[in-house]
Amino acid sequence: MIELPVLSSAETVKPAHPIAPIARRPEWLKVRVPGAGEYAHVLELVQSKSLHTVCEEARCPNMAECWAAGTATFMILGDTCTRSCGFCSVKTGKPLSIDWDEPVHVAEAIRAMKVKHAVITSVNRDELPDGGASVFAETVRQSRKLNPNTRIEVLIPDFRGETDALDILLESEPDILGHNTETVPRLYRTVRPQGRYDWTLEVLRHSKEKGFRTKTGIMLGLGETIDEVESVMRDLRGVQCDILTLGQYLQPTKEHLPVSRFVHPDEFAALKETGMKMGFSHVESGPLVRSSYHAERAAGD
């Protein structure tokens, strides 16, 4: 087994962090590099339609596994985020104008890949009046129109807690509404300085109140305690969140937040058991778990 190389990008603009070099990963965090076959086919397809995938932008360690199975998570609204979260490798800056052909291109890619469960996510677009909700909604509609048998999951920004924007998206009726919590409240100022914990809970609460199945994810290894993680899990069940993912934070570059510790697989297993006892319908918990990892399994397949 060999580690996926950490990719660099001259375009990435992030605040500097006075941190040590990226820590050496333990054996349980090493994955095989992507190969040929279906992975290469999917990459060519995505690039031919000028699409972005969170698999590439976030340097997901499961990219080879998921793409080889013919699945992918599409990132809409461009590849430049208006926020500068300390953990994220997506570049920060002034985004380009909206590409209104993107919803159709995503729908066509889903059809070409024969995806049964598609995840649609985005960068933050805080400069837009609705935060990009209307583009999200149109992408869901076009994807369902062209792929009526495909389950559509969305992984959305917080829209600054504005439920009017959220309702625009919900009107397109995605099958699963996902929004990531990311970390514990104490670390929000460092990890996601332009986000707020109460906005996250409001997105999940409002979506559930509207009758949607909800999903969220938390990263471990940023300096949180297990007690804090369990407290967040209780808050999430307090807003009736259905699906939870728990994974290890991996430092993308030297300019990003350092890994506080590598959480052992046994701890992830214990948190999964705790989550199921709390009432989550599904908990995906492990070092390599990401928001969209085995999304079809979490949805009940």
ABEGO torsion letter per residue (X at the ends): XBBBBBBBBAABBBBBBBBBBBBBBBAAABBBBBBBEAAAAAAAAAAAAGBBBAAAAAGBAAAAAAAAAGBBBBBBGEABBABBBAABABBBEBBBBBBAAAAAAAAAAAAAAGBABBBBBBBBBAABAAGGAAAAAAAAAAAAAABAABBBBBBBBAGGGBAAAAAAAAAAGBABBBBBAGBBAAAAAAABAABBAAAAAAAAAAAAAAGBBBBBBBBBGAGBBAAAAAAAAAAAAAAGBABBBBBBBBBABAABBBBABBBBAAAAAAAAAAAAAAGBABBBBEAABBAABGAAAAAGX
